[in-house]
Amino acid sequence: MALDFPHLDLSADEVLTTTRSVRKRLDLERPVPLEVITDALEVALQAPSGSNAQGWHWIVLTDPEPKKIVAEYYRKSYFAYAEAGAAARAAKPPKDLETAEKVASSATYLAEVMEQVPALVIGAIHVPGGELPEGNQAGLWGSLLPAAWSLALALRERGLGSAWTTLHLEYEREVAEALGIPETVRQGVLLPVAYTKGTDFKPAKRAPLETVLHVNGW
Ligand SMILES: Cc1cc2nc3c(=O)[nH]c(=O)nc-3n(C[C@H](O)[C@H](O)[C@H](O)COP(=O)(O)O)c2cc1C
């Protein structure tokens, strides 16, 4: 049964439109009780999964040693990625250069402090044989990622934040070996989790709906 932790009492639409990628506003000092995360995970487990298989697994890291291992692989991957991104921005500045640079600065900060974030949560899924399917993978990842996003939303409602990250997956096998994750369990997302500094997050600017909406065919 879910425990009763303080909630922000946001409407469903407020939670959905203000769950941002939080990096610089993660409170690295305030401890996060494991029970708050498991309480949010109870909500996440209500997400759909193909054939209701519920093949997901949640690896919650709170001890310094495993967090450091994951953070070091994350950083290695992040800085290679960031270097390529900076070169690409210099060669061909994106339309919204200011936003791109803000995201890069925020992401660099997260990479630098990753092991100081109170909890790192890896969402993973059981894959028979351990090999990802060659064809359509929507059925596989669609059985994990809705639950992982529900976790982010449930954390937001409880005053915590996270940022969806995937860069450590470059070293998925190494991380699996270090954490004892079986070969038949594949990782899909890493959520660094902390209370947020303030809870006033706003809807973000997005490309207008009409640029992506197709009614009755493309
Ligand atoms: C599939 C996916 C992978 C992502 N990987 C990373 C990552 O490795 N590191 C990171 O800092 N942010 C990562 N992000 C977060 C995006 O940068 C972020 O969602 C985007 O800039 C929009 O900002 P918002 O979430 O605050 O609206 C990822 C997001 C998604 C959906």
The ligand as an SDF file (V2000), in Angstrom:
LIG
                    3D

 31 33  0  0  0  0  0  0  0  0999 V2000
   15.2660    9.7230  -24.8200 C   0  0  0  0  0  0  0  0  0  0  0  0
   15.8340   10.8970  -24.0440 C   0  0  0  0  0  0  0  0  0  0  0  0
   17.1530   10.8960  -23.7080 C   0  0  0  0  0  0  0  0  0  0  0  0
   17.6930   11.9390  -22.9490 C   0  0  0  0  0  0  0  0  0  0  0  0
   18.9990   11.8520  -22.5480 N   0  0  0  0  0  0  0  0  0  0  0  0
   19.4940   12.8150  -21.7260 C   0  0  0  0  0  0  0  0  0  0  0  0
   20.7780   12.6490  -21.1410 C   0  0  0  0  0  0  0  0  0  0  0  0
   21.4530   11.6240  -21.3070 O   0  0  0  0  0  0  0  0  0  0  0  0
   21.2320   13.6360  -20.3300 N   0  0  0  0  0  0  0  0  0  0  0  0
   20.5000   14.7490  -20.0350 C   0  0  0  0  0  0  0  0  0  0  0  0
   20.9870   15.6110  -19.2830 O   0  0  0  0  0  0  0  0  0  0  0  0
   19.2620   14.9230  -20.5660 N   0  0  0  0  0  0  0  0  0  0  0  0
   18.7310   13.9770  -21.3910 C   0  0  0  0  0  0  0  0  0  0  0  0
   17.4480   14.0930  -21.8720 N   0  0  0  0  0  0  0  0  0  0  0  0
   16.6210   15.2670  -21.4820 C   0  0  0  0  0  0  0  0  0  0  0  0
   16.3750   16.2570  -22.6320 C   0  0  0  0  0  0  0  0  0  0  0  0
   17.5210   17.0400  -22.8340 O   0  0  0  0  0  0  0  0  0  0  0  0
   15.1640   17.1420  -22.2470 C   0  0  0  0  0  0  0  0  0  0  0  0
   14.0130   16.3300  -22.1510 O   0  0  0  0  0  0  0  0  0  0  0  0
   14.8790   18.2260  -23.2550 C   0  0  0  0  0  0  0  0  0  0  0  0
   15.9490   19.1480  -23.2950 O   0  0  0  0  0  0  0  0  0  0  0  0
   13.5910   18.9920  -22.9410 C   0  0  0  0  0  0  0  0  0  0  0  0
   13.6210   19.5820  -21.6630 O   0  0  0  0  0  0  0  0  0  0  0  0
   12.4600   19.3040  -20.6100 P   0  0  0  0  0  0  0  0  0  0  0  0
   12.4690   17.8330  -20.3270 O   0  0  0  0  0  0  0  0  0  0  0  0
   12.8030   20.1290  -19.4010 O   0  0  0  0  0  0  0  0  0  0  0  0
   11.1800   19.7360  -21.2240 O   0  0  0  0  0  0  0  0  0  0  0  0
   16.8770   13.0520  -22.5890 C   0  0  0  0  0  0  0  0  0  0  0  0
   15.5210   13.0330  -22.9090 C   0  0  0  0  0  0  0  0  0  0  0  0
   14.9930   11.9630  -23.5990 C   0  0  0  0  0  0  0  0  0  0  0  0
   13.5030   11.9370  -23.8690 C   0  0  0  0  0  0  0  0  0  0  0  0
  1  2  1  0
  2  3  1  0
  2 30  2  0
  3  4  2  0
  4  5  1  0
  4 28  1  0
  5  6  2  0
  6  7  1  0
  6 13  1  0
  7  8  2  0
  7  9  1  0
  9 10  1  0
 10 11  2  0
 10 12  1  0
 12 13  2  0
 13 14  1  0
 14 15  1  0
 14 28  1  0
 15 16  1  0
 16 17  1  0
 16 18  1  0
 18 19  1  0
 18 20  1  0
 20 21  1  0
 20 22  1  0
 22 23  1  0
 23 24  1  0
 24 25  2  0
 24 26  1  0
 24 27  1  0
 28 29  2  0
 29 30  1  0
 30 31  1  0
M  END
$$$$
